[in-house]
Amino acid sequence: MTKRERIQAAVNGQKPDKLPYSFWTHLPGIDLDAERLAEETFRFYKTYDVDFIKTMNNGMYAIEDFGCEIDYSDILKGGVAKVIKTPIHCADDWKNLQICPVDQGSLSRELRMLDLLLARLKGEEVPVIFTVFSPLTTANKLCGGKLKEYLEDGHGELIRSALDIITETTCRMASAAIEHGADGIFFACQSSTYDLFREDVYREFGVPYDLRVLEAAGDGWMNTIHAHGTNIMFEILKDYPVHVFNWHAWETLPAIDEASLLTGKCLMGGLNRTDITKQDHNSIRHQIFECFRLMQGRNMILTPGCVIRYPLDPDTLSFIRKAKDEIETGFTAKIRP
């Protein structure tokens, strides 16, 4: 099977010739340059021979054109980016947001990166999914993580209007990514957790806007929801109209077989990203074994639950493929008559 055929088989509930796998990271110092990011993503793909590519976009690209400035200095130390300038200082500032055109600024940069990457991949037969952030995620980043406070202070109407603007921008970006040739979107929902919002709040300020974005990406065949963090709103997210369900398996519920049963979707996950960063080979091997034991190589794509943080260890990244192949060979030999 080609990589595309392998992923398509997994997405369609069939058993591919072997369990597909992939992983991704951030590329600070590179991911603000479309040409360098496309080339480094291609190099990463060729080095680890992954079965699909999740674009390693700058994690704050969705808020740049709204007027934010970001400090990325902590990423190489294993930390996260920080918003150091935002257009949202008080509730009335939400009124000033305007739809961002996808042919300008950071959005144009990310689409150019996608174009360059797809051109570099010509003939490779490997699927590419493009990272798009949920509207509520973008809104929360825009105000420095204080969205819950604005909602609790009674500014729901202002937030709804702002979410309409953010959602329209996001819909245009999702649609453009598919039009440019992406096989789907990686829909990063970083606010769909009970640790941030109550379920009724997410149903009102998250779900309707999420569904609009997923509809805009409807021509994709590998649309993936990334349920970020712990204590996720699985009851809501499990029914989203996507092809693939990705979450921090082993770090938070649901269990892998539980997620398979209740979503009815292809699962993406099975590796604890923290164990990869810690170079814990025994834990990585055991997690891969459990994935095979529970799923038998069907309806699953082996990946971390989220981006692998720094420091990156090339030997550990290579070990993932080695352990997967060894365990898969063992399972295949055991069931062979």
N, C-alpha and C positions, 0 to 999 in steps of 0.2 A: 504493500500500500504506500502511496505517497503520504506526506504529512497531512495534506488537505483531506485525503480520503480517510485517514486514520481519525482525524478530529471529527469529520462528518459522521463516521460510524459511531463514535462515542456519543455525539450529540443526539443521534437518532435512536439510541438505545441498543445498537448492535454491538457485537464484540469485535474490536479491531484486531489486526494482526499482533499488536502489542499495545500495552498501556501507554497512551500519549502523556507527555509531561512537558512542563515549562516552568520558568520562574523569571523574575524581573527585579530591578532595583531602581534607585534614583541615580542620576548622573550629574551631580552638582558641578558647576563650572563648564559644563558641556550643554546642558539642556535648555539654555537660552539662545542657542545658535542652531538653527534648523539644519544646516549642512553637517556640522559636527555631530549633532544628535542622531541624524539618520545614519551616518557612517558608523558611529559607535554602536548603535542598535544592531546594525547588520553584522558588525564584528562579534558582538555578544552572541547573536544567533548562531553564527558559524562556529564559534568557540565551543559552545555547549550543546549544539545540535538539538535545540528544543523543537517541539512539534507545532507550536504556534508562537506568535509574537504579540505580546501586549505592549503597546507603545509606552515608552518610559518618559512620558511627558513631564515637564515641570509641574510639580504638584500645586502650584499657585497660579497657573496660567489663566484660569477662569476668572480671577479677580483683578488681574493687572489692568485690563482695559476699563474697568470701572473706577480706576484711580488709586489703586493700592501700590505700596512699595514693600518689598520683602527682603528680609535678611536670611541668607542661606548658609551662613558660616558654621552652624552647628551640625549640618547634615553629615559631613565627613567624620564627625566625632560620634556618630550614632544618634544624633538628635534630629530635630525637625525644623522646618522653616518657620520664621516668625514674621508676622505682619507688623511693620514699624510705621506705616502711614496708611490711613484709611479715610475714605470720604464720609464715613458714618461716625459722627460725633454726638448727635442727638437724634431724637425720633424724627424730627422734620427732615433730616438729611435723607431719609429713605425716599422722599418725594423727588429727589434730584436725579435718580438713576435713569439712564436712557439705554435703549437697546444697543448693544455693541455689534457693529458690522463684522462679519467673518472674513472680509477681505482686507482688514486693517489690523494693525497692532499685534497683540499676542495671539489672537485667534488665527490670524493669517499666518503667523510664524509656525504654529503647530500644524496647520494644514499643509504648509509648504514642506515641513519635515515629513509628513505622511506621504506626500507626492514623491519626494526624494527617496524615501525608504522603499516604496512600492516599485519605483524604477530600478533600484538596486537589487530588488528581489525578483526581478523578471526571470521566469523560468524555474523558480525554486519550488513552486507548488506548496507554499506554507501560508496558512491563514494569518491574518493580522487583525487584531481588534484595537480600537482607538479609545483612549481614556476620556470619558465625559463625566463630569461631577453633577450630582443631583442638585436641583435648585436650592433646596434647604441647606445643603452642604456649602454651596457658594455663598448664600446669604449669611450663614454663620461665620464663615471666614472673613467676609467683608467687614463685619463689625467686631472683629477680634474675639470671636467666641462668646459674644454677649447677647446673642439672639434670644435666648431664654428669658433674659431680663426684660427685653423690650416687649415680649409677649406677656409676661407676667405683669408688666406695668400698664397693660391695657391698650397697646398699640397694634392690635391685630389687623385693623383695616389698612394701616400704613404698610404693614409687612405683606399683606395679601397683594396690594398694588405693586410693591417692589418685587414680589415673587413672580408676578405676571411678566415684568420686564426681564428678570433673570431667566425665567423659563423660556420666553420667546428667543432670547439669545442662545440658550442651551439647545433648544430645538433646532435652530438654524445650524448650530455647530454639529449636532448629531447627524442631521440630514446630510450636511456637506461631507462629513467623514465617509458616509456610505457612498455618496455620489462619487467621491474621489477614489473609491476602490477598497475601503476597509470592509472586512467580512462581517463586522458587527461592532458594537460599542461595549466597552467595559464600563458599566454604569456604577460609579463609585458613590455609594450612599454612606457617608460618614457621620450622619446625624440620626440614623434609624436605630437608635439604641435607647433602652430604658434608662441608661445612665445619664442621658441628656434631656429627653422629653417623655412626657406621659403618652400613652398610646392614643388617647383622644386628640391630643395636640398634633401628633404626627399624621393621624388620619385627616385632619383639617388642613395642615400647613405643609405636609409632605406628599401624601399619596396622590392627590389630584395633579400636582405639578410633575411628579415622577412619571405618571402615566402619559402625560402629554409628550415628555421627552422620548419615552419608549415607543410611542406611536410614530414620532418623527423618524426614529431609526428602524421602522418596521420592515424595510427592505433588506436588513441584515439577516444572516442565517446563524450567526454565532453571538447574538446579543447576550451579555452576561451581567448579572447583578453581583456587585461586590458589597456584601453586608459587612461593613467595617466595624471592628471593635468587639467588645464583649457585651453580653446581655442584649443581644440583637432582638429586634421586633419580628421574630420568625413568623409569628401568626399572620402578620401583614405581608411580609416579603415573600413568603413561600408561594403565594399565588400571583406574583407579578408576571406579566406576559413576556418572559425571556426564555432563552433556550438553555442557559447554563446558570447554576447557582454556586457562587463562591463566597466562603465565609472563613473565619478563623477556626477551622476544625482543630480539635484537641485543646484549644485555648478557651473555648466557650461552647455551650450547647447551641444547636442540637448535635447528637452523635451522628456519625457518618451514615449508618444504616437507617437511622431515624429520618435524616434529611432526605435520603433517597426515597423512602416510602411516602413521605408527606409532601414533597415537592413534585415528584414524578418527573424530575428534570435530570439532565446530566449534571453531575457534581464536579466542581473544580476546587481542589484543595487536598488536604491530607498530610501536609508538611507544616510543622510548627516553625515559623520563620525565626523565632528566637533561638531555637536549637541549631538552626543553620548558622546564625551569627556566632553562637557559642562553640561552633565546630563539634557538636555532640553527635558523633557518628552513630553511636549505639542507639540513641533515641530516634535519629533519622531512619535508620534501618528498621527499627521496630514499627515506626509509623507506616512505612511502606508495606511491611508485612501485614499489618492490620488492614490496610486498604485492600490488599489482595484477598485477604481472608473474608472481608465483609462484602466486597463488590465483585470478586472473581474477574477483575479486569474489564468489566462491562459498565457502560454508562458513567464513566469517570475519567477525568483528566487530572493527573497528579501534579499539584502545584503547592506552593506555600499559600497560606490564607491571605497574605498581603505582601507588600513590597519588602524585600530583604534589606534590612538596615546595615549600615557600615559598622565595623570593618568587614569587608568582603574577603573571604578566603577562597581562592580559586580551587584549591584541592578539595575543599568541602563541596563546592558547587559541582565539581566533576564527580565526586563520590555519589551524589544523588543518582545520576544516571547509572553508575556502576552497580549500586545496591539494587536499584529497580530491575536491572537486567538479570542480576543473580537470583533475586527472589522470584521473578517471573519465570525464569528457567526452572526453578525448583517446583513451583506450582504446576507448571505445564507437565513436567515429568511425573508428578504425583498422580495427576488425573488421566494420564495417557494409559489406555488399556494394554 
